[in-house]
Amino acid sequence: MATNHIAEIRQYNQSIWMDHLNRSLIESGELEDLIKHLNIRGITSNPAIFKSSIMGNESYDADIKAGIEKNQSVEEICTHLIFDDIRNACDTFRPIYDETQGLDGYVSIEIPPNLARDTQKTISEARRYFNEINRPNVMIKIPGTPEGIPAVEQVISEGINVNVTLLFSVDSYLEAAQAYIRGLETRVKNNQPIDSIASVASFFLSRIDVKVDQLIDERIKKIGTENLNEEARLSQLKGKVAIANAKIAYQKFLEIFGSERWKALEEKGANAQRLLWASTSTKNPEYSDVMYIDELVGKNTVNTVPLETLKACADHCHPSEDKIETDVDQAYQLMESLQEPDIDINLDRVMSELLEEGIDKFVQPYDELMKSLKDKTQQLATV
C-alpha cells in the first residue's frame, strides 16, 4: 500500500489495536507482519473469537490430546489452549510494551462471560487469569455491569491490568473510570506503586447505531409518509447516535483525567485509563466502512478494529487530528433530541438492552465452544 493511514492515526496519539486473535495468526508470522506493516499496537480477544479460532482448527489438536492424556476436564483443556495463545501473543507484543513503557503492547482476555453478574467470582477469575498467564502486558476484560464495576476497583487495587468492556452509556463509562481511580487510590493509601498498572474503558459503537436505527425505522413506518418533514428529521439521525455518544464520553474523559483528584495520582506515576472504541466494524453497508475510525481520532485513545476493517482503514481512512473534539455541541443537541416527543427514543432503555444482549453475545459462543470442545475431545480420545 502506498500510504498506510493507520500510521497517520498514530501521529495523532491514538493507538490502533486489533480485535482478532488465533493460533495460526501467531504461528504463521502474520501477526508480526501486521504489527510491522499496519502498525497495530495491541490485540483483544473474546469468547466469540476463540470459538471460531479453536473449532475446526487442527493446530490445537495436539494440545487437546495432551489434555486428554492428563485426564483434564474440558474446561481445563479450553483454559490451557486459550492461555497459551494469550501468552504467545503477549510475547509477540512485548517489544511494543517495552518500547512504549507500558502504554501499548497489551493483549486482552475475557473472563468467562457467564460470571458477568457475579462480583466475587469475577474477582477470583481475574486474579487466576492474571497470575497464570503471568505476563505484564496482559489485560483482563471485565464487563461494566453493576456487579463488574466493584470487581474492577478491587483488581485494580491488586495491581491487575483491566479492560472494562461492554460500556454503552456515558454513565457506565463514568462508573468504570471512577472504579479505576478508586482502585489506584487504595494502592496509594497502602503505600503500593501505581506506575505499572494500565486500564482501558471499552466504549461500544456500532451496536448502538444498529439498535437506534431499527427504532427510527419503526417510528418512520408508524407515522407513514404523511409527514415528510418528520420522516426526514428522523432519517437524519440514523448512523449518528453512536459517534455523538462517544464524543460526549470523550469530554467526560478529559474532565476526569484533567481533574485535581487525578493529578494527585498522576504525580505518583499513574497512567490514565484510556477510552477504547470497540465494536467498530460498520454493520450498515450504506455507511462508510471506516466511519467509526475516521470520526473518532483523538489523543490518548485506542481504537480496536477487526481485521477486515483494519485493512480497509489502511487503504482509505482519512484521519485528521482531534476529530473527536469537533461538533461536540451538536453531539449534545443530537442526544437531547432523542427525548423529544416526535422522536421518543428512550436511550437508557436502549443501553440497558444492549448490555444484556452484549453479555448474551459472549455467553452463547462460550457455551458453544465448550460443547464443541467436548465433542472434539471425545472424537480425539478414540483416535
C-alpha positions in Angstrom: 0.0 0.0 0.0 1.4 3.4 -1.0 0.0 5.1 2.1 -0.7 3.4 5.4 -3.4 5.6 7.0 -3.1 3.7 10.3 0.4 5.1 10.7 -1.1 8.5 10.2 -3.5 7.9 13.0 -0.6 7.0 15.3 0.8 10.5 14.7 -2.4 11.9 16.4 -1.6 9.9 19.6 -4.3 7.3 19.1 -3.3 3.6 19.2 -4.9 1.0 16.9 -5.4 -2.4 18.4 -6.7 -5.4 16.5 -9.9 -7.3 17.5 -8.8 -10.7 16.2 -6.6 -13.5 17.6 -5.9 -17.1 16.8 -3.0 -19.5 16.9 -2.4 -19.6 13.2 -2.1 -15.8 13.1 0.7 -16.1 15.7 2.5 -19.2 14.4 2.4 -18.2 10.7 4.2 -14.9 11.5 1.2 -13.0 10.1 0.7 -11.2 13.5 4.3 -9.9 13.4 3.7 -8.7 9.8 0.5 -6.8 10.9 2.5 -5.2 13.7 5.2 -4.2 11.3 3.2 -3.1 8.3 -0.1 -2.0 9.7 1.3 -0.5 13.0 -1.2 -2.3 15.3 -0.2 -1.7 18.9 -2.2 -4.3 20.8 -4.8 -7.0 20.4 -8.1 -8.1 22.0 -9.9 -11.4 22.2 -13.3 -12.6 23.3 -15.2 -15.9 23.5 -16.7 -15.5 20.0 -13.2 -15.0 18.6 -11.8 -18.1 20.4 -14.8 -20.2 19.4 -14.2 -19.5 15.7 -10.4 -19.9 16.3 -10.3 -23.2 18.1 -13.1 -25.2 16.5 -12.2 -26.7 13.1 -8.5 -25.7 13.5 -6.2 -28.7 13.6 -3.3 -26.7 15.1 -5.0 -27.2 18.5 -5.4 -31.0 18.2 -2.0 -31.9 19.7 -2.7 -29.8 22.8 -6.2 -31.2 23.2 -4.8 -34.8 23.0 -2.2 -33.9 25.6 -5.0 -32.6 27.9 -7.0 -35.9 27.4 -3.9 -37.9 28.4 -3.6 -35.9 31.6 -7.3 -36.5 32.3 -8.1 -32.8 32.2 -11.6 -31.6 32.1 -13.0 -29.8 29.0 -12.8 -26.6 31.0 -9.2 -27.2 31.9 -8.3 -28.0 28.3 -10.0 -24.9 27.0 -8.3 -22.7 29.5 -4.9 -24.2 28.6 -5.5 -23.6 24.9 -6.5 -20.0 25.4 -3.8 -19.2 27.9 -1.1 -20.5 25.6 -2.4 -18.3 22.8 -2.6 -15.3 25.1 0.9 -15.8 26.4 2.3 -16.2 22.9 0.5 -13.0 21.8 1.8 -11.2 24.8 5.4 -12.2 23.9 4.8 -11.0 20.3 3.7 -7.6 21.6 6.3 -7.4 24.4 8.7 -5.2 22.3 5.9 -2.6 21.9 5.1 -2.8 25.6 8.7 -2.2 26.4 9.3 0.5 23.8 6.2 2.5 24.9 6.9 2.0 28.6 3.7 0.2 29.2 1.4 2.4 27.1 0.7 -0.2 24.4 1.5 -3.8 23.6 -1.4 -5.3 25.6 -3.3 -8.5 24.9 -6.9 -8.6 26.4 -8.6 -11.8 27.5 -12.2 -12.1 28.7 -13.0 -14.0 31.8 -15.9 -16.5 31.4 -18.9 -14.3 30.4 -21.4 -16.3 32.5 -19.8 -14.5 35.5 -20.9 -11.0 34.4 -23.3 -10.8 37.3 -21.1 -12.3 40.0 -18.7 -9.9 41.6 -16.7 -12.3 43.7 -16.3 -14.9 41.1 -15.2 -12.2 38.6 -12.5 -11.1 41.1 -11.4 -14.7 41.7 -11.1 -15.4 37.9 -9.4 -12.1 37.2 -6.7 -13.0 39.8 -6.3 -16.5 38.4 -6.1 -15.4 34.8 -3.5 -12.7 35.6 -1.4 -14.9 37.7 -1.4 -18.0 35.5 -0.9 -16.1 32.2 2.0 -14.3 34.0 2.7 -11.6 31.5 2.9 -7.9 32.5 1.2 -6.9 29.2 -2.0 -9.0 29.7 -5.2 -7.2 30.3 -8.2 -8.9 32.0 -11.5 -8.0 30.4 -14.3 -7.4 33.0 -17.8 -6.3 31.8 -19.0 -2.9 33.0 -22.1 -4.4 34.7 -23.2 -3.2 38.2 -21.6 -6.3 39.5 -18.5 -5.9 37.4 -17.6 -2.3 38.5 -16.7 -3.2 42.1 -14.6 -6.1 40.7 -12.8 -3.6 38.5 -12.0 -1.5 41.6 -10.8 -4.5 43.6 -8.5 -6.0 41.0 -7.0 -2.6 40.1 -6.2 -2.2 43.8 -4.3 -5.5 43.5 -2.3 -4.3 40.5 -4.1 -6.2 37.8 -4.4 -4.6 34.4 -8.1 -4.3 33.3 -10.0 -3.7 30.1 -13.5 -2.7 31.3 -15.7 -3.9 28.5 -19.4 -3.7 27.3 -19.7 0.0 28.1 -22.5 1.6 26.1 -23.8 4.6 28.1 -21.8 7.7 29.3 -22.9 6.9 32.8 -21.5 3.4 32.7 -18.2 4.8 31.4 -18.1 7.3 34.3 -18.6 4.4 36.7 -15.7 2.5 35.1 -13.4 5.5 35.2 -14.2 6.2 38.9 -13.7 2.5 39.8 -10.2 2.7 38.2 -9.3 5.8 40.2 -10.6 4.4 43.5 -8.5 1.2 42.9 -5.4 3.3 42.4 -6.2 5.5 45.5 -6.4 2.3 47.5 -3.0 1.3 46.4 -1.6 4.7 47.3 -3.2 4.5 50.7 -1.5 1.1 51.2 1.9 2.5 50.0 1.9 0.4 46.9 3.2 1.5 43.5 0.7 2.5 40.8 3.1 3.4 37.9 2.9 0.0 36.1 -0.9 -0.5 36.1 -2.8 0.0 32.9 -6.5 0.1 32.1 -8.8 0.9 29.1 -12.5 1.5 29.1 -14.1 -0.2 26.0 -16.9 2.0 24.8 -19.1 0.2 22.2 -20.3 1.9 19.0 -21.9 0.1 16.0 -24.3 -1.9 18.1 -25.8 1.4 19.3 -26.5 2.6 15.8 -27.9 -0.8 14.8 -30.5 -0.7 17.6 -31.3 3.0 17.3 -31.6 2.8 13.5 -34.1 0.0 14.0 -36.2 2.1 16.4 -36.1 5.1 13.9 -37.2 2.8 11.1 -40.1 1.6 13.2 -41.0 5.2 14.0 -40.9 6.2 10.3 -43.1 3.2 9.4 -45.6 4.1 12.1 -46.0 7.8 11.0 -46.2 6.7 7.3 -45.4 9.2 4.6 -47.9 11.9 5.5 -45.4 14.0 7.4 -42.3 14.2 5.2 -40.6 16.7 7.4 -40.8 14.4 10.4 -39.6 11.5 8.3 -36.6 13.5 7.1 -35.7 14.6 10.6 -35.8 11.0 11.8 -33.8 9.8 8.9 -31.0 12.3 9.6 -30.4 10.7 13.0 -29.6 7.3 11.5 -26.0 6.3 11.9 -25.2 9.4 14.1 -26.0 8.4 17.7 -23.0 6.2 18.5 -20.4 8.7 17.4 -22.3 11.6 19.2 -22.4 9.4 22.4 -18.6 8.7 22.0 -17.8 12.4 21.7 -19.7 13.1 24.9 -17.8 10.3 26.7 -14.5 11.8 25.5 -15.4 15.1 27.0 -16.0 13.3 30.3 -12.7 11.6 29.9 -11.0 15.0 29.5 -12.7 16.3 32.7 -11.9 13.2 34.8 -8.3 12.9 33.8 -7.7 16.7 33.9 -9.1 17.0 37.5 -7.1 17.8 40.6 -8.0 14.4 42.0 -6.4 12.7 39.0 -3.4 15.0 39.0 -2.6 13.8 42.6 -2.4 10.2 41.3 -0.5 11.3 38.1 2.2 12.8 40.3 2.7 9.3 41.8 3.1 7.8 38.3 -0.5 6.8 37.5 -1.4 6.1 33.9 -4.7 7.5 32.5 -7.3 4.9 31.8 -7.7 5.5 28.0 -11.1 5.3 26.2 -11.1 2.4 23.8 -13.5 2.5 20.9 -15.0 -1.0 20.4 -17.5 -2.6 18.0 -16.1 -0.5 15.2 -17.0 -2.6 12.2 -19.8 -0.8 10.3 -22.9 -3.0 10.2 -24.9 -1.0 7.6 -23.4 -1.2 4.1 -24.8 2.3 3.4 -22.4 3.8 5.8 -18.6 4.2 5.4 -16.8 1.1 6.4 -14.3 3.2 8.4 -16.7 5.7 9.9 -16.0 4.6 13.5 -12.3 5.2 12.9 -12.3 8.4 10.9 -14.7 10.2 13.2 -13.1 9.2 16.5 -9.4 10.1 16.2 -8.4 11.7 19.4 -5.5 12.0 21.8 -5.0 9.3 24.5 -7.5 6.9 23.0 -7.4 3.4 21.5 -9.5 2.0 18.6 -9.8 -1.7 18.5 -10.6 -2.9 15.0 -11.5 -6.2 13.3 -9.0 -7.5 10.7 -11.3 -6.7 7.7 -11.9 -3.1 8.9 -8.2 -2.7 9.8 -7.2 -3.5 6.2 -10.0 -1.1 4.9 -8.6 1.6 7.1 -5.1 1.1 6.0 -6.3 1.6 2.5 -8.8 4.5 2.7 -9.1 6.0 6.2 -8.9 9.8 6.2 -7.7 10.7 9.7 -7.4 14.2 11.0 -6.2 15.5 14.3 -8.6 15.6 17.2 -11.6 14.8 15.1 -13.4 13.6 18.2 -13.4 17.2 19.6 -15.3 18.6 16.6 -19.0 19.2 16.6 -19.3 18.5 20.3 -22.2 20.9 20.9 -24.1 19.2 18.0 -23.4 15.9 19.7 -25.1 17.1 22.9 -28.0 18.5 20.9 -28.5 15.3 19.0 -28.6 13.2 22.1 -31.0 15.6 23.8 -33.3 15.5 20.7 -33.9 11.8 21.2 -36.2 12.6 24.2 -38.4 14.9 22.1 -42.0 13.6 21.7 -41.8 13.3 17.9 -38.6 11.1 18.2 -39.2 9.5 21.6 -36.2 7.1 21.8 -35.5 6.0 25.4 -31.7 5.9 25.3 -31.5 4.5 28.9 -33.6 1.5 27.8 -31.5 1.1 24.6 -28.3 1.0 26.6 -29.7 -1.4 29.2 -30.9 -3.8 26.4 -27.5 -3.6 24.6 -25.7 -4.5 27.8 -27.9 -7.6 28.2 -27.5 -8.5 24.6 -23.8 -8.0 24.8 -23.5 -10.4 27.7 -25.5 -13.0 25.7 -23.3 -12.4 22.6 -20.4 -13.7 24.6 -22.2 -16.3 26.7 -23.6 -18.1 23.7 -20.3 -18.6 21.8 -18.6 -19.6 25.1 -21.2 -22.3 25.7 -20.9 -23.4 22.1 -17.1 -23.6 22.4 -17.4 -25.8 25.5 -19.9 -28.1 23.8 -17.8 -28.3 20.6 -14.6 -28.9 22.5 -16.3 -31.6 24.5 -17.3 -33.3 21.2 -13.8 -32.9 19.9 -12.2 -34.4 23.0 -14.5 -37.4 22.6 -13.5 -37.7 19.0 -9.8 -37.4 19.6 -9.9 -39.7 22.6 -10.9 -42.6 20.3 -8.2 -41.9 17.6 
